[in-house]
Amino acid sequence: MWGDGMKDKVVIDWDEEQKKIEEEYKKKLADLKKARQENEIVDKVLTRGILSTLVLAIIEDEPSNGNEISIKVSEITGGAWQPSTGGIYPILKKHEKAGYIKGEWDDPEKRTKKIHTITEKGKEEVKMQKSLLTTSLRKTVSMLNDILKVIQ
């Protein structure tokens, strides 16, 4: 009654297929968690050690608001790092309080966008910070290259 068509049929063990899918999902989820943890570590290092100077350097180059600074950092790093504005705004407040930048609302009544410009004091500060950071980053890159030689 069924003829030769039965020879072409494949029996699928759906329980086994589901187990395979679940294992693939678990592996991909673990990989994502690991990547996120690595990104968090890098973000902490960059935020604590570099972002303050980078914010001043960006504002020195062009008056900006917090969101624009976040986007600019992402552009500088090829999308590898985009700090949250929640991490940028405290830095802006700190620099403003220190007199390194001056913030003015684009519309004083709406107060939606605060544009920051660098002050003369800020220009002196960013020059000194860039010099210190450049030296530190060069040493760090050299050390990391040495470590890569050992682990590769």
Long-range contacts (C-beta under 8 A, 24 or more apart in sequence): 42-81, 43-81, 43-83, 46-81, 46-83, 47-83, 47-87, 49-133, 49-136, 50-133, 50-137, 51-83, 51-87, 51-88, 51-91, 52-91, 52-94, 52-95, 52-129, 53-126, 53-129, 53-130, 53-133, 55-88, 55-91, 55-92, 55-95, 56-95, 56-100, 56-101, 56-118, 56-122, 56-125, 56-126, 56-129, 57-126, 57-130, 59-95, 59-101, 59-116, 59-117, 59-118, 59-122, 60-118, 60-122, 60-123, 60-126, 63-115, 63-116, 63-117, 63-118, 64-115, 64-116, 65-113, 65-114, 65-115, 65-116, 66-92, 66-114, 92-116, 95-122, 98-125, 100-125, 100-126
